[in-house]
Amino acid sequence: EALVKSLASPHSGVRYWCAQIAGTFPDPVLTEPLYRLLDDANADIRVAAITALDMIAPADLKDRLKAALSREADEYVRDFYIQVLEEGEPE
């Protein structure tokens, strides 16, 4: 519960580090708070959220990442979305 609350902290450093921690503690209860971070103003937080969500692997992950990718303006973050989306795709 503390991690869920911290993912919504008004402090960007707290959100960033909690997203990092969420990646090493993959729990489905963290899914929605991490999805909300896909719209965070900080690109590093968005990347950390993508990484953590990839570790949790919720059933709707690909659809939610595709939707967030369509809103993403940062080229580095867009490339990261594409990399995660292409993982596991047949070549």
Residue pairs with C-beta under 8 A, 6 or more apart in sequence:
3 18
3 21
3 22
3 25
3 30
4 29
4 30
4 33
6 14
6 15
6 18
7 15
7 18
7 19
7 22
7 30
7 33
7 34
7 36
7 37
8 15
8 33
8 36
9 15
9 18
12 40
12 41
12 42
12 45
15 37
15 40
15 42
15 45
16 42
16 44
16 45
16 48
19 34
19 37
19 45
19 48
19 49
19 51
19 52
20 48
20 51
20 52
22 30
22 34
22 49
22 52
22 55
22 56
23 48
23 51
23 52
23 54
23 55
24 55
26 52
26 55
26 56
26 57
27 56
28 56
28 58
30 52
30 56
31 53
31 56
31 58
34 49
34 52
34 53
34 56
35 49
35 53
35 64
37 45
37 46
37 48
37 49
38 46
38 49
38 50
38 64
38 65
38 68
39 46
39 68
39 71
40 46
40 49
43 74
43 76
43 77
46 72
46 74
46 77
47 76
47 77
47 80
50 65
50 77
50 80
50 81
50 84
51 84
53 61
53 64
53 65
54 61
54 84
54 87
58 64
62 85
65 81
65 84
65 85
66 85
68 81
69 78
69 81
69 82
69 85
72 78
72 81
